[in-house]
Amino acid sequence: RQEGRQEGRQEGAAEKAQAIARQLRNMGMTPEQIKQATGLSGAELKKVIH
């Protein structure tokens, strides 16, 4: 049960980082800046902004 909650929190945090990445891209930030700001990997960021 505890593991399920932890997984849910991690998924929620990842979704939030992805939403922030999309907003930052719309604001004109470079992919490198977005990676630094969100902590997303290059592969994760590619999925989100392309």
Secondary structure by P-SEA (a helix, b strand, c coil): caaaaaaaaaaaaaaaaaaaaaaaaaacccaaaaaaaccccaaaaaaacc
